Structures are given as structure tokens and as C-alpha cells.
Amino acid sequence: MKNNIDLENNPIDVQYLMHKAYADVSLVVEQMAHNLQSGGDLGSFKQAFSLWGKHLYYHAQTEDKYMTGPIQNNQAARNNEAEHAILAGTAQDFSAFLKNGEMAALEVSLGSILKFEEEQHQELEKRMLELEELLKAEVGEDAISLRTRRHIYSRVVALRVCEFDHFDNEETFLFPVIRKLMNKQQQLSVAKRLLFDEDSDDQRWIIDWIYDALGSADQKLLKGLEKHIGLLEEN
């Protein structure tokens, strides 16, 4: 989790707050799945998992469309010469590389970063669907065998690990690139899409949930960003 979140100059940093909220709820769902092995409530678990999955799916789809999608039009994103180069190195090497501030070299690496981002989103979706299919086969808590309960738990753990790995990779590789390739207004536009679902009757279902999942200090940061997004809507 990034300590020096700067939503004033880099609105894309709201992702760190969102990751923090999603990580916390995923651990709660994982504990509920663990409790199922000794008779925990299936109905409560299904409800919690459904909401977690809804957030992850919307988050990934919105990132693909509004965050990574636009920068794929960058010429460097179509540069195949270094397709796999950056991910062959260590995160430490890449972080040091970014600090050099060499935009040309940074852009050459963009194609492989975006490719990896897409692959991880596909892996998250695959693991969510596997768990959803397992749950669809069960009609009630009494019908679940101990073996099925263990399978549910193992798949939740796999999804949570995949989620954590993905968040770590985004925070290490992708967000520093977004800060360099997108200006403040572009980042605000992405943040708005991530926090508000314009196609829903309840457009605030994401941001209101994020508020509830964060502590008071983080809520204050998010409130400041929401005010900036309001200014963006007026322009």
C-alpha cells in the first residue's frame, strides 16, 4: 500500500485506496469460506462473495476500457521489440528504471506491461467464474458436503492470492506509467469511471461502499477527490 498518496496531483492514486478496501473485504470473504468447513452460513457467504466479485469485475472491466485502453493507442504500446523485456526483470530493477525518468525507454516497455495487465484480468475472471459455477450447483447449506466446502475455500484462497498479486503488479509496474502518460484531467476522468457506475440506477454503489470500507483518514482523501470530480463534471 502506497503511503504518500497524492490525489491532488495524481488522481489515479485513488486506486491505492480501492485496492486497500478490496483487499480487506477479500480477507473477510476468505475467512467466511474457512468457516464454512465447520458449518458457517452459506447464504451470508454467497452474498459477500457476490458483492466482492461484482466489484472486482466492474473494476477490471473499467480499467481495461478507460485506463489501459486509451494508452494502447500510444505508438510505444505497439512496439513489439521489447514485448517481454520488462517483465523478465525484477520489480526492483523496474522501479529503479522508472526513477531515471526516461520517457522514451518507459514507453518502449508499455506494450509488455499492458499485455501482462490483460492476462491478469483474464486470470481473475477465470477464478471468479470457477467459484461461481461451484456455488450454482448448491441449493442450500445442508446439501454441501465437507469436500465441497473445502473446494470452495481453496478456490476463494486462489482468487484472493490472484487478486493480491495483481494489485501488487499494478502498483509496481502500471500506475507509475499512468502518472507519466496521463495528465491530471485524464486521470480524473478514469477515477470518475472507477468510482461511479453511470449505467447503474445507483451510480454511487462503488464509492459509497469504498467509503464504508476505509478509515477516517482515507475517507477524507476520497472526499477531496470526489470534490475534484464534481468540478470535472461542470467543465
Helices and strands as residue ranges (DSSP letters): G 11-13, H 14-36, H 42-62, I 63-68, H 69-71, G 75-78, H 85-88, H 91-99, H 103-108, H 110-136, G 141-143, H 146-169, I 170-174, H 175-181, H 184-195, H 205-213, H 216-234
